[in-house]
Amino acid sequence: MRLRSLTLKLILAFLFVGLVGAVLVAGFVGERTKSEFDRFVLNRDQTALLEELSHYYRATNSWQGVDQLLSNSPDNQDEAWGFRRRLHGPPPTGTLVDANGVVLLSQDPARIGRKISPEELARGIPIGPRDKMAGWFIFDDLPRNPPAPTLPDSPEQAFLDNVRHAIFMGAVGATLVALVIGVILAQTLSRPIKDLTAATKIVAEGNLGHQVKVRSKDELGRLATSFNQMSSDLARANKQRRQMTADIAHDLRTPLSILLGYTEALSDGKLQATPEIHKVLHKEAVHLSHLVDDLRTLSLADAGELKLNLQPCLPYELLNRTTAAYQVQANAQNVALTVAAGHELPPVLVDPERMAQVLGNLVSNALRYTPAGGQILLLAAAAQNGITVQVQDTGAGIAPNDLPHIFNRFYRADESRQQQQGESGLGLAIARSIVEAHGGSISASSTPGQGSTFTIVLPLADTPAS
Ligand code: ADP
């Protein structure tokens, strides 16, 4: 394990926290046990002293010679030794007062023989039977300072040693548990990060679409999900880019090879320049020019740089303009081209030239797929927050498999037929880009064999276009 590894850092962090916790708890509990134990022993010694004083008074029926009992030099007095042996340390200090409140014993010899103040007497503990009050004992302040030392082999010392040992073992145990949990958690946390690091390298090497395993639902899990999403999006975008390049090359090649073939034959003198040949050359040049224009429109829309000359336009005027442009062709194909749009509909905010391009694409598609005797209807109606414009035809319709893809670039449902007609497969993609640049939307529905309907929703003139 290298020092730079996240796993090691996490393990050390958990170990450090565990260790600090264990040491703090051990120190606090150890100190508290010692002081509480000392207090307990002092209480015990005080009780023993009170019992001893009471016993002394009962035995002698006076306080005479009581100073020997508490004196530091027992002078072989068995009674005093018996009491001393019961004590944990030196006897507790304080003031002994007789039944009249006169001081008998005190740390301060000057007070002996004097009467004690009632306030101090109130802190005193009565000695002797209830019917015959012998006096009071007033203990000095608690706790004893310094604390009473414990004797090396005493049960008290053994008790404290046991407690210390137990605390030490607890601290070692807690530290070990912290270490084990630290190792497990550190590995759990660092594994997805290692996976992601490896996956980023793989994607950077060009293996787009590479996925990582999502191991959890937390932040790391969400990071893995986002990475997978990004990787698939990159792969899809890359595929689309390649496909588009291939499609552009393919679509440019056909008219270019026709132009090349004819011009070479003309310059070699193998072919005479007739009006028909000029017509063919012109048609291919126009087709190339349209293709380049379409690609330019799409790339501008992609870059968000499609210039729109937005102005309020009445829906029926937009539709009438389109029908006027295609009426001759519709009549020639024996297809009825009609408009149904109320004059009362409010204006929409559009670029009229661009919208004419969109509607023109839809109507020319409809004319291409609608047989003689069919009908093409251009409708406008009020919708929520805008105006709905529809181009309905009674043509061949679109197969359900093709319907989700028809707005994709270079998508042609019927490849052979389209190639013959010289269409690019960009018409609907451009229509969508233009409509979306207006802040609108476009969709298609169709029943194969019965016809198709293209629906555009456009914003009203008083709604700002997004
Ligand atoms: P193209 O330039 O080839 O017409 P479009 O993007 O305009 O490309 O249309 C894509 C495909 O959608 C067409 O190839 C055609 O198969 C299908 N399509 C579009 N409009 C209609 C329609 N009105 N009826 C049936 N099919 C349609």
Boltz pocket constraint, residues with backbone or C-beta under 6 A from the ligand:
constraints:
  - pocket:
      binder: B
      contacts: [[A, 361], [A, 362], [A, 365], [A, 366], [A, 369], [A, 393], [A, 395], [A, 396], [A, 397], [A, 398], [A, 406], [A, 407], [A, 408], [A, 411], [A, 412], [A, 413], [A, 414], [A, 418], [A, 423], [A, 424], [A, 425], [A, 426], [A, 427], [A, 428], [A, 429], [A, 452]]
      max_distance: 6.0
